[in-house]
Amino acid sequence: MRAAPVPELMLDPSYDPNTDASSSREAIGLGSAASAGLDVRHGTILTLEDISVSFDGFKALNNLTLYIGVGELRCIIGPNGAGKTTMMDVITGKTRPDQGKAFFGETLDLTRMSEVDIAQSGIGRKFQKPTVFEALSVFENLELALKTDKSVWASLRAKLSGQQRDRIDAVLNTIRLQSSRNRPAGLLSHGQKQFLEIGMLLVQEPQLLLLDEPVAGMTDAETEFTAELFKSLARQHSLMVVEHDMGFVGAIADHVTVLHQGSVLAEGSLAQVQADERVIEVYLGR
């Protein structure tokens, strides 16, 4: 199922960045243009409405409603068991909701699509633990990511076009691994492996990135670079970042959503949610 290409979506001059876009279906995107081929006429790239998921009687998600705008960098926080991972599983097709709606853009019904179709439609997911091909070089890892529809060895034997090489070079510069392009991925630091996996998503040119605790285990310098990287990616991509590091969240977030018991507990700026008595009680503590 494909949406028809739409013209560029320009930022509404009347847009107020302090408006709570996530609580309204008419979410205004922060980016200057919509991705080609995806219908985002309302400025909303992801719509979750009344999503519920139960596992053996336990409600992992409970009437969850959430909207992500085009070009937005949204941080999702909350205690363990709040439903953060299940929410991302629903978005990527790994888990089917018991009820509710999940749309990518205006027309792509995620509840009716396979995991492969969802990934190919423009949603990329990075798990907490980096998963790279350690015996292959950094460049080869990125090359494989370009060719997800082929076997590993067929992909390695295939000849890259000039445009594909340029794309890989651009991503290598973005993730600061240009000097390590021929280095085996297994020799990279933990943080560098995280950057490489992000690069493997970027070469596929996703429109929505789901990133699970991306700075866990990183050094201070690597965490600082990750913040810079995510801020540079926003506006060109939409990002949903699940994170527990409040310093990192404060450095990057346009908007913060707090999940608790499978539902949205609070939303707003980091300062707003940190001052919310409900959030303090169930997550932040005193």
Order of alpha helices (4+ residues) and beta strands (2+ residues): beta-beta-beta-alpha-beta-beta-alpha-beta-alpha-alpha-alpha-alpha-beta-alpha-beta-alpha-beta-beta-alpha
